[in-house]
């Protein structure tokens, strides 16, 4: 399952530096706006300690983690919705992603210029949000015009679209993002073809100095207050620290993090939070050839989960053999789980749990 998160923010807030830390791809990073123009894409593994623990017991030939794509989108500026600063191109790049990682600058450094001349993460977020909202408003108004006549003459489907679009339009006109609308899943499905920018889930990443990475600072306090009603996650990450961690071995990395009062890197926290943001969970397949992690949406039933491996698995699904992760680790093998009655046979209605170790039976 392709998972793509776009990193957005104003120029010079640390997006490309964080992208370099997240990915093996090296985006150009420099002290001037529009250094990044074409979006850089990096594929990175989703950290999951369970994968290694299963592998230690199975001793497979290969270990295959699940992955996530991070897209470094060039810095947006005021007027992007009208095409300023290559705005149309940048906004189009955001539209192709599943979720947004919005980086805001929460550190002071006279040597790194700010596009608006001062450090104010609340203002910076509002600039980005306004540009995305204006672009969504264009799309919503165009859709309203398209269905208005049919809705007025009694076309039921057009009336549904018309009403939903007007709810979203009212929210956008108040300077609020589409994701804050009180629409149910079925209503969102009606307008999903619009692929609204502000309907995408968002994770805020406050790029702080190394002294503020644990408890934040006055910039993060103001920012947290400004987004308290959004129901969005906020992480404090120091791009400077993450840059230092890149070339360290695992032992030195853990010692360094411990000295900073951290239990894991900001990169790991961002990846895990992005995964959670999209309501994704992981199940595993385990055998002598490979132990592998698979990404599915929380709530998937067994046949849908099987289909992530291959569409034939879903079409010809017969049953799934399932072992809970904790049972597998405690007992140490599939054979022992079977003996202890911990291997369950589940049918088409089984809802897969995070961490399940599964084997599918199918017939095509």
Secondary structure in CASP SS format (residue, H / E / C, confidence):
PFRMAT SS
TARGET T0000
AUTHOR 0000-0000-0000
METHOD secondary structure of the structure
MODEL  1
X C 1.00
X C 1.00
X C 1.00
X E 1.00
X E 1.00
X E 1.00
X E 1.00
X E 1.00
X C 1.00
X E 1.00
X C 1.00
X C 1.00
X C 1.00
X C 1.00
X H 1.00
X H 1.00
X H 1.00
X H 1.00
X H 1.00
X H 1.00
X H 1.00
X H 1.00
X C 1.00
X C 1.00
X C 1.00
X C 1.00
X C 1.00
X C 1.00
X C 1.00
X C 1.00
X C 1.00
X C 1.00
X C 1.00
X C 1.00
X C 1.00
X C 1.00
X C 1.00
X C 1.00
X C 1.00
X E 1.00
X E 1.00
X E 1.00
X E 1.00
X E 1.00
X E 1.00
X C 1.00
X C 1.00
X C 1.00
X H 1.00
X H 1.00
X H 1.00
X H 1.00
X H 1.00
X H 1.00
X H 1.00
X H 1.00
X H 1.00
X H 1.00
X C 1.00
X C 1.00
X C 1.00
X E 1.00
X E 1.00
X E 1.00
X C 1.00
X C 1.00
X E 1.00
X E 1.00
X E 1.00
X E 1.00
X E 1.00
X E 1.00
X C 1.00
X C 1.00
X C 1.00
X E 1.00
X C 1.00
X C 1.00
X C 1.00
X H 1.00
X H 1.00
X H 1.00
X C 1.00
X H 1.00
X H 1.00
X H 1.00
X H 1.00
X H 1.00
X H 1.00
X H 1.00
X H 1.00
X H 1.00
X H 1.00
X H 1.00
X H 1.00
X C 1.00
X C 1.00
X C 1.00
X E 1.00
X E 1.00
X E 1.00
X E 1.00
X E 1.00
X E 1.00
X E 1.00
X C 1.00
X C 1.00
X C 1.00
X C 1.00
X C 1.00
X C 1.00
X C 1.00
X C 1.00
X C 1.00
X C 1.00
X C 1.00
X C 1.00
X C 1.00
X C 1.00
X C 1.00
X H 1.00
X H 1.00
X H 1.00
X H 1.00
X H 1.00
X H 1.00
X H 1.00
X H 1.00
X H 1.00
X H 1.00
X H 1.00
X H 1.00
X H 1.00
X H 1.00
X H 1.00
X H 1.00
X H 1.00
X H 1.00
X H 1.00
X H 1.00
X H 1.00
X H 1.00
X H 1.00
X H 1.00
X H 1.00
X H 1.00
X H 1.00
X H 1.00
X H 1.00
X H 1.00
X H 1.00
X H 1.00
X C 1.00
X C 1.00
X C 1.00
X H 1.00
X H 1.00
X H 1.00
X H 1.00
X H 1.00
X H 1.00
X H 1.00
X H 1.00
X H 1.00
X H 1.00
X H 1.00
X H 1.00
X H 1.00
X H 1.00
X H 1.00
X H 1.00
X H 1.00
X H 1.00
X C 1.00
X C 1.00
X C 1.00
X C 1.00
X H 1.00
X H 1.00
X H 1.00
X C 1.00
X C 1.00
X C 1.00
X C 1.00
X H 1.00
X H 1.00
X H 1.00
X H 1.00
X H 1.00
X H 1.00
X C 1.00
X H 1.00
X H 1.00
X H 1.00
X C 1.00
X C 1.00
X H 1.00
X H 1.00
X H 1.00
X C 1.00
X E 1.00
X E 1.00
X E 1.00
X E 1.00
X E 1.00
X E 1.00
X E 1.00
X C 1.00
X C 1.00
X C 1.00
X C 1.00
X C 1.00
X C 1.00
X C 1.00
X C 1.00
X C 1.00
X C 1.00
X H 1.00
X H 1.00
X H 1.00
X H 1.00
X H 1.00
X H 1.00
X H 1.00
X H 1.00
X H 1.00
X C 1.00
X C 1.00
X C 1.00
X C 1.00
X C 1.00
X C 1.00
X E 1.00
X E 1.00
X E 1.00
X E 1.00
X E 1.00
X C 1.00
X H 1.00
X H 1.00
X H 1.00
X H 1.00
X H 1.00
X H 1.00
X H 1.00
X C 1.00
X C 1.00
X C 1.00
X C 1.00
X H 1.00
X H 1.00
X H 1.00
X H 1.00
X H 1.00
X H 1.00
X H 1.00
X H 1.00
X H 1.00
X H 1.00
X C 1.00
X C 1.00
X C 1.00
X C 1.00
X C 1.00
X C 1.00
X H 1.00
X H 1.00
X H 1.00
X H 1.00
X H 1.00
X H 1.00
X H 1.00
X H 1.00
X H 1.00
X H 1.00
X H 1.00
X H 1.00
X C 1.00
X C 1.00
X E 1.00
X E 1.00
X E 1.00
X E 1.00
X E 1.00
X E 1.00
X E 1.00
X C 1.00
X C 1.00
X C 1.00
X E 1.00
X E 1.00
X E 1.00
X E 1.00
X E 1.00
X E 1.00
X E 1.00
X E 1.00
X C 1.00
X C 1.00
X C 1.00
X E 1.00
X H 1.00
X H 1.00
X H 1.00
X H 1.00
X H 1.00
X H 1.00
X H 1.00
X H 1.00
X C 1.00
X H 1.00
X H 1.00
X H 1.00
X H 1.00
X H 1.00
X C 1.00
X E 1.00
X E 1.00
X E 1.00
X E 1.00
X E 1.00
X E 1.00
X E 1.00
X C 1.00
X H 1.00
X H 1.00
X H 1.00
X H 1.00
X H 1.00
X H 1.00
X H 1.00
X C 1.00
X C 1.00
X H 1.00
X H 1.00
X H 1.00
X H 1.00
X H 1.00
X H 1.00
X C 1.00
X C 1.00
X C 1.00
X C 1.00
X E 1.00
X E 1.00
X E 1.00
X C 1.00
X C 1.00
X C 1.00
X C 1.00
X E 1.00
X C 1.00
X C 1.00
X C 1.00
X C 1.00
X C 1.00
X E 1.00
X E 1.00
X E 1.00
X E 1.00
X E 1.00
X E 1.00
X C 1.00
X C 1.00
END
